[in-house]
Amino acid sequence: MSSQLCDRCNRVVNPGELLYRVSIKVRADFDGIININAKEIDLKKEFEKIQSVPEDLLEEEVYREFDFILCPRCKEIYCANPLHLPFGRT
């Protein structure tokens, strides 16, 4: 097994040293309500717009996944404030 780099600070993590894997999944959510005023929307034009967008970009609007390797220090920093909220809101 070879050394790995921390994705946050680029520190070398040698084989046998402690490291952390962080997986983040971002999924679209739906509350069951669709706000559409049928009088103002041309559904045919809307479908044409959607069909012109590359499939991979449409998929990213619904689901995206990230995987990172963190050294112990960066794991602590990440866990202390994963959303980078201002002080006092974490």
QUINOR-V880140 format. One line per field, one symbol per residue. ss: DSSP state (2 for helix, 1 for strand, 0 for the rest). Layout:
ss = ???
This chain:
ss = 000110000001100000011111111000000000000000222222222200222222221111111102222222220000000000
